[in-house]
């Protein structure tokens, strides 16, 4: 025990390196999302995140969007607690049989115009959980999907790029419902 104590006093802590200073590109990307949302919707973009049965890897990356480094709320992107206030449903994970009805209800409760984003490989087609007896499949097996963001898990930058892609497609009339 004493040996471990002395080792911990003289050894440096093991931590990750800080992200590269690419603040300009991040700020430009997030400002583009905010500008496109205001141009298309006339206001900020409201997102309701739905976990349909994931391993929580995608949720960690989505929550990183709200931390001090990304801080997407300053650009007009906000996460809401009710689907009645949302423009976008951001769904993660394969849809389990227990979450199928909840996802359908959330989709029906979201007002038009609404868009659905399937974030992560599991949300696309069930991923490594696809062969499980408890999984229905990807998000598109339950509700119509407008955009798939690949990755396991997708990075916060990939999620922001996906939002820009969706809003530009909506602005041009491609993904409008």
Secondary structure, DSSP 8 states (H G I E B T S, - for coil): -HHHHHHHHHS---------S-HHHHHHHHHHHHHHHHHHHSS-EEEEEEESS--SHHHHHHHHTTSTTT-GGGGTEEE-S-GGG-SEEEEES-EETTTHHHHHHHHHHS-SS-EEEEESHHHHH-GGGTTSTTEEESGGGTS--SEEE-STT--HHHHHHHHHHHHHHHHTTSS--
